[in-house]
Amino acid sequence: MDAFMYNTVIHGYFDLDHPHNSFTTFIGMRRNSSNLQPDNFSFAFTLKAATNLQSYNTGIQLHSQAILYGLHNHLCGNVIQLASIVLSVHLE
């Protein structure tokens, strides 16, 4: 399977309101495909799943991995959205 197919599955699980499955697919992509690199879409879709779950720690880990791949510039909006949702939950 190539990155496009993984991204399609990751995004599909998110659209079906199964964000945990998005993470499982992303992890499978990283573990099972040693020569396959996640791209900016892989990180963006998985970071949206972290936002949906209000999982700040997971979002930070994903953002850190994106930095290692040089893809962090594509995720600024997603990281800000994650931080604002988590902050609003903690302020309630």
N, C-alpha and C positions, 0 to 999 in steps of 0.2 A: 504494500500500500504506500502511496506517496503522500506528501504533505497536504496536497489539495483534498485527498480523500479523508485523511485524519481530521482536517479542519472542518470538512462537511459534517462528519459524525459529531465532533465536539460541538459545533454550532447547532446541529439538529437536536442533540440532547438538551441544550440550553433552551431552545425554542419550545421543546416539549415539557419544560419545567422539571428537568432532571439534571440539575447542576452537578450532583455528585458523580453522575455518569460522565459528564464532561471532564471532570478531574481524572477519573479512571482511564478514560481514553487518552488524555494528554500524558499521563504517567506511562501508559502502555506504549505510546509513541516514543517516549524517551528511552524506555527500557528495551523494547523489542526491535528497535530500528537503529542500530549503532551508527549507521552512515546517514541517517535521516535527521536533519536539523529542523527544529521548530522555526517557524517564521513569524512575522509580526501578526499575522492572522491567528496563528495558534495561541500566542500569548494573549491577544486581545479577547478572543472568545473565551478562553479559560479565565481570564481576569474578570470578565463579565459574570461568569459563574460564581467566582469568589464574592463579587459584589452582591449578587442575588442571595447568597448564603450569609452575607455580612461577616465574612471570614477575613478579617484584616490581616492576620498573620500569614495566611495562605497567599493573599494578594501581595504582601511584601516579599514573600519568597519568590513568587512568580516574577515580580518586577526586578528582583535581584538577578534572576536567571536571564531575563531579557537584557539587562545591562551587560552581562557577560557575552551575549550574542550581538551586542551593539544595536539592539532593536528598541531601546527604551524611549527614544524620541517619538515613536509611533503610539506610545501608551499613556502619554501624559493625561489626557482626558479621562481615561479609565481609572487611573490611580487617584485623580482628584475626586471622581465620582465615588469610588470606594471609601476614601477617607471621609467625605462629607456624610455618607450614609452611616458609617460606623460612629462618627462623632454625634450625629443627630440621635442615634439610638442610645448612646451613653448619656446624653443630656436630658433625656426624657425621664 
